[in-house]
Amino acid sequence: MQRRSLRRMERRTKIVATLGPASDSPEVLRRMIDAGMNMARLSLAHGPVEETIERIGRVRAVAEEAGRIVGVLVDLPGPKIRTASFEREVYLNAGDDIELVQADEGATSDWQSIAIDYPDIVAYLREGDTMPVGDGGIALTVETVHGDRAVARVRSGGRLIGRPGMALPASRFPLDSPTTEDLRLLETVCVAGVDAVAISFVRSGADVERVRQAAGPDGPMLVAKIETQEAVDALEDVIAVADGVMVARGDLGIRCALEDVPHYQKRIIAAGVAYGRPVITATQMLESMLRAPTPTRAEVSDVANAVLDGTSALMLSGETAIGHDPVNAVATMARIATRAEREFDYQGWGQSRGIQQVAENRGAPASVRITAALSAAAWRAANDAGATAIIACTNSGTTARAISRFRPVIPVLGVTPSLRTARQLSVGWGITPIVVEEHATTDDIVWFAVIAAVETGVVKTGEIVAVLVGSPEEPVRTTDVLRLVRIGGQAR
């Protein structure tokens, strides 16, 4: 893959963009990548899995042609109850009545009748049940139940398209994740070589472990979606076994008190970063850009505040899947994030991570403690030496994510022989992934990593870089070497 110049400081906060009908063409995908998309998200809740596999192929082909590293994240549907598809956009008006029925094979929904994809759904409904639809902006209240049909009144209206979810009383509709269907779909996307999988409606670390067992030791990166009160309550247990987390604010705002969501967001981001996990903040980031060319002032503030909270990535959903201008949505997100990063307290953040580090890693395996300690030392040494960049030589991505949690003001280069690891690092805060050949000795790893950094234009002759590396000969890979290298004849 051709290396491009990176001398100008790149945006550190990554952008995850959901693909759909509006962003299917290779031309639009290429423009989205150029506008700043770092990872593509595909939802298995909308359309057949074969369609998702085709989209993965398109992303791979366009990224390769562009000479860019772009990750692919696939969302498992989870136990969420969804409607049959609204083939065309409809608008529900407050005060209108609408029929609720069970979705049979081939059923669709419209402004008169919503077919719900759940066995014997009407038998579970009760008069007075409130049913948020989608991300909760639309709400229905069940008025009457007769046999296999119910009638609901629209309490708050709005637009619907595709297969939005419906939230029903938890006591009658328990959420067990992963579902049998999730595991079937997981097997298919693993064969397709997807980089990351998002697990919906996680409630505990055990849910993540079940998916990991099914995916196998060489499976994709697992991202736990925090969208239930149970997940918030078990946050550290979930993060400890996941590879990343998502602040899924849509369902979180339905299943928790709405006023708690901003505070949960800050808590989830802080915990994820402390554990060296990438954190994706999602849902309604630039919702008005589904139809409008510019976001609202409140949305701009929301995105900027997520950046200042320290989120690793920002996610666009309908804005790029079905919005009228996916490329503009990505470009707008990139501009807002770049501006917010100018106000970020890099020094203060790094110092607070160093203070917390000892307590966070107490009781962890020796390899984890060593990598954590050395990454902290690299952050301090890079500051003291006036380094231009930090180079993390990594096979799994752990070393790059460990230094990333300190949010250094200088670039972090994740140098790896694994293209899959590089794609997974595409969602890591401040990390520029670079693919190199595999080498057999520590000296060679350092030498060729520095050469790669010079070739990308990040560093120049006479400048200093901090290099983190481990011995490839050790049975347990541990990052246990830190070198300060002045670029020039002394590099080796």
HELIX and SHEET records of a PDB file:
HELIX    1   1 PRO A   21  SER A   23  5                                   3    
HELIX    2   2 PRO A   26  ALA A   35  1                                  10    
HELIX    3   3 VAL A   49  ALA A   66  1                                  18    
HELIX    4   4 ILE A  121  TYR A  124  1                                   4    
HELIX    5   5 THR A  180  VAL A  191  1                                  12    
HELIX    6   6 GLY A  205  ALA A  215  1                                  11    
HELIX    7   7 GLN A  229  ASP A  233  1                                   5    
HELIX    8   8 LEU A  235  VAL A  241  1                                   7    
HELIX    9   9 ARG A  249  ARG A  255  1                                   7    
HELIX   10  10 LEU A  258  ASP A  260  5                                   3    
HELIX   11  11 VAL A  261  ALA A  274  1                                  14    
HELIX   12  12 GLU A  287  LEU A  290  5                                   4    
HELIX   13  13 ARG A  297  ASP A  309  1                                  13    
HELIX   14  14 GLY A  318  ALA A  321  1                                   4    
HELIX   15  15 PRO A  326  GLU A  341  1                                  16    
HELIX   16  16 TYR A  346  ASN A  361  1                                  16    
HELIX   17  17 ALA A  366  ALA A  385  1                                  20    
HELIX   18  18 THR A  398  SER A  404  1                                   7    
HELIX   19  19 LEU A  419  GLN A  424  1                                   6    
HELIX   20  20 LEU A  425  VAL A  427  5                                   3    
HELIX   21  21 THR A  442  THR A  456  1                                  15    
HELIX   22  22 GLY A  489  ALA A  491  5                                   3    
SHEET    1   A 9 LYS A  14  THR A  18  0                                        
SHEET    2   A 9 MET A  39  SER A  43  1                                        
SHEET    3   A 9 GLY A  71  ASP A  75  1                                        
SHEET    4   A 9 ALA A 196  ILE A 199  1                                        
SHEET    5   A 9 MET A 221  ILE A 226  1                                        
SHEET    6   A 9 GLY A 244  ALA A 248  1                                        
SHEET    7   A 9 VAL A 279  ALA A 282  1                                        
SHEET    8   A 9 ALA A 313  LEU A 316  1                                        
SHEET    9   A 9 LYS A  14  THR A  18  1                                        
SHEET    1   B 7 THR A 130  VAL A 133  0                                        
SHEET    2   B 7 ILE A 138  HIS A 146 -1                                        
SHEET    3   B 7 ARG A 149  SER A 156 -1                                        
SHEET    4   B 7 ASP A  97  GLN A 102 -1                                        
SHEET    5   B 7 SER A 113  ASP A 117  1                                        
SHEET    6   B 7 ILE A  81  THR A  83 -1                                        
SHEET    7   B 7 GLY A 165  MET A 166 -1                                        
SHEET    1   C 2 PHE A  86  LEU A  92  0                                        
SHEET    2   C 2 GLY A 158  GLY A 162 -1                                        
SHEET    1   D 5 ILE A 431  VAL A 435  0                                        
SHEET    2   D 5 VAL A 412  THR A 416  1                                        
SHEET    3   D 5 ALA A 389  CYS A 393  1                                        
SHEET    4   D 5 ILE A 464  GLY A 470  1                                        
SHEET    5   D 5 THR A 479  ARG A 486 -1                                        
END                                                                             
